Amino acid sequence: MAAFRRGYAAALRSVFLLVVFGTYIGIGALAHDLGFDVGWAMLSTVLVWAAPGQVIVASALASGAAPAAAAIAVSLSAIRLLPMVVALLPQIKGARTPAWQLILPAHFTAISVWVEALRLLPSEPREHRIAFYNGLGVGLLTSALSAAVAGFYLAAGLPTQLAAALLFLTPMSFLFSVARTARLLADRLALVFGLVLGPVLAAGKVEPDLLWTGIIGGTLAYAIDRIRRVMR
């Protein structure tokens, strides 16, 4: 329980607390404008726990798409989080950790929680890391829930441009955090390739542009770093 409290306290001190709060004001406002109630905004925050996914499911349902189609769309958008989960689990699990204890940490794995966890987990004993991570996730999720409610009731006076800008906080904070902590050549090259390829593929209407940006940029970065190591 002490590790959980440390994780929760770390969330309250994190710069991502403000980022998540700002982002989810935008989510609450979006839910209001698309005709959903405040309960839907809160429930989707808990279940989806990813602002891009919530935008997708809200937009799909509001446009009349079938729930199954919306579920498929949000599931495909969540695939981008799979590498984060794969990278996280070896950091928190022990040799005898039962699989059920990893379900909640996997669900909490969003950009904000993941970046903070990679920074803070090494200082925690391995046997306390799952509880710490869950505390961190609950702390940031609590901020998101309160912000979604606030955004929902502020929606009438929130300009559309401001709501869109708030939703942009999370990807920008992730970009700057990763750029600051990148140490390997492959990481830095992947960032550069992504920043170049993303706009080019989007302008060329290559679908899905984000997926191809990751595949091409990541592969090129890995290949260049690998060649450099071999030629040393």
N, C-alpha and C positions, 0 to 999 in steps of 0.2 A: 504493500500500500504506500510505503514511503517513496518508492520509485515512481509510482503513478503520480503522486503529488509533485514530485520533482519535475516530471514531464509536463504536468498541467501548469506549474509555475513558469517553466521555460517558455510555454506557449504564450503566457501573458506578458513575458518580457520580449518576445520576438518581434522584429520589425514586420514579419509576415502577418501578425495580428491585425495591423492597420491595413495591409494589402488585402487580406481576406475580407475584412469589414467593408472596405470600399467596394470590392468586387461584388459582394452579396447585397449591398444596397442596390446595385444595378440589377441583380437577379430578382430581388423583390419587386422592383419597379416594373421589370419586364413581365413578371407573372401577373401583376395588376393590369397592365395595359393589354395583355392578351386574354383577359377575362377569367383567370384562375383566382381561387380564393387564397387567403393567407395560409390556411391549413395545407393546401397543395404546395405552396412555396416552401413551407417548412419540411413537409414530408419528402419532397423531391430533393431537398438539400441533404437530408439524412441518408436517403437511399442512393442517390446518384453521386453526391459529394465530388462534383467536378463541374465548375461553371460552364465550360464549353458543352458538356453533355447535357446540362440542364437547359441551355439555350436551344440545343437541338431538339430535345424532347418537347419542350414548351412550344417551339415554333411548329414542329410537326403536328402535334395534337391540335393546336389552334387553327392550322390550315385544313383540318379535316382528315388527316392521315389516320389509318387504322392503328390502334394501339400496338399491334404486333410489328408493324412497319417502323413505328417510333422506337420500339424496344430494340429492333435490329440496328437502327441507325445509331442509337446511343451506345450500343454494345460495340459497334465498329469504331466509334470515336474513342472508346475506353481502351482499345488495343494499345494505344500509345503509352498507357501506364504500365503495361505488362513488363517491359524491360526494367522499369523502376522497382517493381515487386521482385523480379528475379535478382536484381542487385541488392535489394534490402534484406531478403530472407537469410542469406548467409551471415549477415551482420547481427541478427537478433536471435537466431535459433541455436540451441545447443544440440549435443549428440542425442539426447533423449527427449527433446521437445515434442510433445504430441501434435499432430497436424491441426487439431481443432483450435489450439492456442494461436495459430497463425492466421485464422480467418479474419479476425477483427483488425490486426495490423495490415493485412492485405487490403481490406476495405478502406482503411484510413489513408492508404497511399495515394495522395494527391501531390501536386507539385510542391506546395508550401510545406506540407508535413515531411515530405521526402528530403527536401533540401536541408531543412533544419535538423532532421534526424541524422543525416550523414555527418553533419558538423558536430552534433552533441553526443551521439551514441558512443564514440570511442572512450569517453571519460566515464562511462557507466560499466559496472561489472556485467559480464554476459548474462548471468542469471537474472538480472534486473532489467534487461533491455526491452523485453516485450511489454512489461508494465509501464516503463518510461515512455515507450513509443505510444502506447494506448493513451496515456495521460496527455501527451503532446497532441495527439489527434483529437481527443475530446475537447481540449482547450481551444483549438482553432475551430472545431466544428461548432462549439458554443458561440464563438464570435460570429460565425457565418449565420447561425440561426437568428441571433438577435438583429444582425444587419438585414437579413431578408425580411423580417417583420417590419423593421424601420423603413426599409426601401418600399415595401408594399404600401404603407400608409403615407409615405412622402411622395408617392408616384405622381399625384395630381400636380405637384409643383416642381417636379424634377425634369429639366429639359432633356430631350432625347439625346442630344450630343453628349451631355454630361453622363447619362446612363451608359452610353456606349464607351465613353472614356474610362469609366469605372470598371467595366468588364475587361478592359485592356490592361489593367494593373497587374493581374496575375502573370500573363505571359511575359510582360516586360520585367517584372521582378525576378522571374525565373531566369530570363536571359542574362541579366546583370549578375545574379548570384552564381550561375554556372561560369560565366566569364571570369568572375573574380576568383573562383576556386579551381579553375582549370590549371593543371600542372603538367599533364602529358601533352606531347606534340599532337597525338591523335585527337585529343579533346579540343585543342585549340583549332586544329585544321577543320574538324567537324563543325565547329561554330562558324568559322569563316565560310566554308562551303554552303552551310545552311542559309546564312544571311544572303549569299549571292544567288543560290539556286532557287530559294523560295519565291522571291519576287519574279524571277525569270519564268519559272514554270506557271505561276499564277497568271502572269501577263499573257503567256502562251495558251492559257486555258487547258493546261494538261491536268487531267483528273485521275486520281486524287493527288493534287499537287503536294500536299504536306507529306503524304506517304512516300512519294518518289523523291522528295527532297531528302528525307531521312535515309532512304536506301542508297541513293547515289552519293550523297555527301558523306555518310558514315562509311561506306565501302571505300571511297577514295581516300578518306582520312586514314583508315586502317591500313590500306595498301601502301600508302606513302610512308607511314610510320614503320610498317613491317620491312619495307625495302631498305629504309635507312638503318634499321637495326642489323639486317643481314650484311649490309655493305660496310659496317664498322670494322 
